[in-house]
Amino acid sequence: CESKLLWDFATPFSHGRIDSPSRLWSDIAMPAKTVLIPLSGFSFDDAAERLAADPGFVCIDTRSASARLHRHSILASQPLGTFSIAGAFVTVDGHTTIDRPFSALSRFCGRIASWGRDPYLPFCGGIIGYIGFEGGCALRGGEPARGFSRHSQCRLGLYPAAVIFDHVERTACIVGNGETASMATAAAE
């Protein structure tokens, strides 16, 4: 992968002078299994509205956070897999498993071990979700939450692609990832 690297290694999310913000996404040196496609003509709200009805829609909107934290917002949908814990039930990809929560989570997370990573992007595809107090307790080997709960104590999705909005540079891109470069390209498209 040959490309011009515009990032300043001392501060990963700042870079040298760029002639135009749209060059930022196309000039980053990406790992072989990560694909980056510049996106123009969409606002964050437009993209969120288009993806909101998709299964597994996730929105990490940092626009109203403190100035130090609000650089990137992320949208993703249609996860390749899901993991959840509700009471004593561990569900992986829609199927209840009889495995211990931590073992099931380890196998679930192992599915992205071969994916590419880029330290200069806030997210390159991977796992997004939440782990509540009871879910964390179950993952550490503690007693599962008692009784039936319709709400998961842990819910994670495996997302091969995401839309990243850089609010400082006013740019956007679609990032895709996978076990091979062709899988990453398919995820991004």
PLY file of the C-alpha trace (Angstrom):
ply
format ascii 1.0
element vertex 189
property float x
property float y
property float z
element edge 188
property int vertex1
property int vertex2
end_header
0.00 0.00 0.00
1.80 3.10 -1.19
0.45 6.46 -0.11
1.45 9.83 1.23
1.22 9.99 5.00
-0.11 13.31 6.22
-0.42 12.60 9.91
1.89 13.98 12.57
3.04 10.98 14.63
3.36 13.05 17.82
-0.36 13.79 17.93
-2.32 11.11 16.05
-5.39 13.22 15.31
-3.57 16.30 14.06
-1.75 16.52 10.78
0.30 18.84 8.69
-1.11 21.44 6.32
-3.39 19.99 3.69
-4.31 21.81 0.50
-7.90 20.64 0.74
-9.71 18.72 3.50
-10.95 16.13 0.99
-7.33 15.02 0.41
-7.10 13.92 4.05
-8.99 10.65 3.63
-7.48 9.65 0.30
-3.85 10.21 1.31
-3.71 8.12 4.47
-1.59 4.97 4.32
-4.03 2.20 5.23
-3.36 -1.37 6.35
-3.91 -3.90 3.56
-7.23 -5.12 5.02
-8.72 -1.67 5.59
-10.38 0.31 2.82
-11.19 4.01 3.02
-13.64 5.70 0.63
-14.08 9.50 0.75
-17.70 10.58 1.12
-19.05 13.93 0.02
-22.48 15.48 -0.26
-23.82 14.04 3.01
-24.17 15.70 6.37
-24.00 13.67 9.56
-27.76 14.08 10.02
-28.48 12.97 6.42
-26.35 9.85 6.80
-27.87 9.02 10.21
-31.38 9.37 8.80
-30.57 7.04 5.89
-29.04 4.36 8.13
-31.41 4.63 11.13
-33.87 2.02 9.85
-31.13 -0.57 9.18
-30.76 -3.46 11.61
-28.15 -2.89 14.30
-27.92 0.88 13.68
-25.33 2.55 15.95
-24.72 6.28 16.27
-21.85 7.76 18.24
-22.56 11.48 17.95
-19.89 13.60 19.61
-20.92 16.97 18.19
-22.24 18.25 21.52
-19.30 16.94 23.59
-16.52 19.16 24.88
-14.30 20.73 22.23
-11.48 18.31 23.07
-13.66 15.24 22.51
-15.94 16.13 19.63
-13.71 15.56 16.61
-15.19 12.33 15.20
-18.71 10.94 15.03
-19.37 7.40 13.84
-22.34 5.69 12.20
-22.64 1.97 11.52
-25.36 -0.57 10.77
-25.91 -4.15 9.69
-23.44 -5.95 11.98
-21.95 -9.25 10.79
-22.65 -10.74 14.20
-24.10 -9.92 17.60
-23.38 -10.88 21.20
-25.68 -10.27 24.16
-26.23 -11.28 27.75
-29.71 -11.13 29.30
-30.01 -12.77 32.71
-28.34 -16.18 32.51
-28.68 -16.32 28.72
-25.75 -15.65 26.40
-26.79 -15.16 22.78
-24.34 -15.15 19.87
-25.64 -14.33 16.39
-29.23 -14.97 17.48
-28.54 -18.39 19.01
-28.49 -19.04 22.75
-25.26 -20.71 23.81
-24.53 -22.84 26.86
-20.97 -21.55 27.09
-19.68 -19.33 29.90
-20.12 -15.62 29.06
-16.39 -14.83 28.98
-15.57 -17.83 26.75
-18.36 -16.91 24.34
-17.20 -13.27 24.27
-13.59 -14.34 23.63
-14.66 -16.40 20.61
-16.87 -13.54 19.38
-14.01 -11.02 19.64
-11.61 -13.46 17.98
-13.51 -13.03 14.73
-11.80 -9.66 14.15
-8.27 -10.74 15.13
-7.10 -10.74 11.50
-8.70 -7.41 10.58
-6.47 -4.45 9.76
-6.06 -1.58 12.17
-5.14 2.04 11.66
-4.05 4.01 14.74
-5.00 7.30 13.09
-8.68 6.54 12.71
-11.08 6.42 15.66
-12.67 3.23 14.30
-11.72 0.89 11.44
-14.52 -1.61 11.81
-14.80 -3.88 14.80
-17.01 -4.21 17.86
-19.37 -1.49 19.10
-21.80 -1.87 21.97
-22.23 -1.63 25.70
-21.58 -3.77 28.76
-23.73 -2.89 31.77
-22.89 -3.59 35.40
-24.64 -6.98 35.46
-23.08 -7.94 32.12
-19.62 -7.06 33.42
-20.26 -9.11 36.54
-21.31 -12.14 34.43
-18.22 -11.76 32.22
-15.98 -11.79 35.31
-17.54 -15.08 36.39
-20.05 -13.67 38.86
-23.65 -14.70 39.26
-25.89 -13.72 36.34
-28.65 -11.20 36.93
-31.62 -12.90 38.57
-35.01 -13.08 36.93
-36.00 -12.40 33.38
-35.06 -9.15 31.74
-36.16 -7.99 28.32
-33.16 -5.69 28.27
-29.69 -7.00 27.64
-27.02 -6.38 30.26
-24.48 -6.58 27.42
-25.06 -6.02 23.71
-22.29 -5.90 21.12
-22.24 -5.84 17.34
-19.46 -6.77 14.93
-19.36 -3.99 12.32
-17.18 -4.43 9.22
-17.83 -0.88 8.01
-18.65 2.54 9.41
-19.10 6.13 8.30
-16.70 8.49 10.08
-17.31 12.23 10.21
-14.36 14.44 11.12
-15.95 17.64 12.48
-12.64 19.52 12.62
-11.64 18.91 8.99
-15.28 18.80 7.83
-14.69 15.56 5.94
-16.34 12.17 5.91
-15.36 8.72 4.79
-16.56 5.15 4.77
-14.10 2.71 6.29
-14.37 -1.02 5.62
-12.47 -3.89 7.14
-12.29 -7.65 6.76
-10.12 -10.72 6.73
-9.02 -9.91 3.16
-8.77 -6.73 1.11
-11.71 -7.85 -1.07
-13.86 -8.40 2.04
-12.91 -4.92 3.28
-13.87 -3.39 -0.05
-17.20 -5.21 -0.08
-17.92 -4.03 3.47
-17.18 -0.41 2.60
-19.34 -0.45 -0.52
0 1
1 2
2 3
3 4
4 5
5 6
6 7
7 8
8 9
9 10
10 11
11 12
12 13
13 14
14 15
15 16
16 17
17 18
18 19
19 20
20 21
21 22
22 23
23 24
24 25
25 26
26 27
27 28
28 29
29 30
30 31
31 32
32 33
33 34
34 35
35 36
36 37
37 38
38 39
39 40
40 41
41 42
42 43
43 44
44 45
45 46
46 47
47 48
48 49
49 50
50 51
51 52
52 53
53 54
54 55
55 56
56 57
57 58
58 59
59 60
60 61
61 62
62 63
63 64
64 65
65 66
66 67
67 68
68 69
69 70
70 71
71 72
72 73
73 74
74 75
75 76
76 77
77 78
78 79
79 80
80 81
81 82
82 83
83 84
84 85
85 86
86 87
87 88
88 89
89 90
90 91
91 92
92 93
93 94
94 95
95 96
96 97
97 98
98 99
99 100
100 101
101 102
102 103
103 104
104 105
105 106
106 107
107 108
108 109
109 110
110 111
111 112
112 113
113 114
114 115
115 116
116 117
117 118
118 119
119 120
120 121
121 122
122 123
123 124
124 125
125 126
126 127
127 128
128 129
129 130
130 131
131 132
132 133
133 134
134 135
135 136
136 137
137 138
138 139
139 140
140 141
141 142
142 143
143 144
144 145
145 146
146 147
147 148
148 149
149 150
150 151
151 152
152 153
153 154
154 155
155 156
156 157
157 158
158 159
159 160
160 161
161 162
162 163
163 164
164 165
165 166
166 167
167 168
168 169
169 170
170 171
171 172
172 173
173 174
174 175
175 176
176 177
177 178
178 179
179 180
180 181
181 182
182 183
183 184
184 185
185 186
186 187
187 188
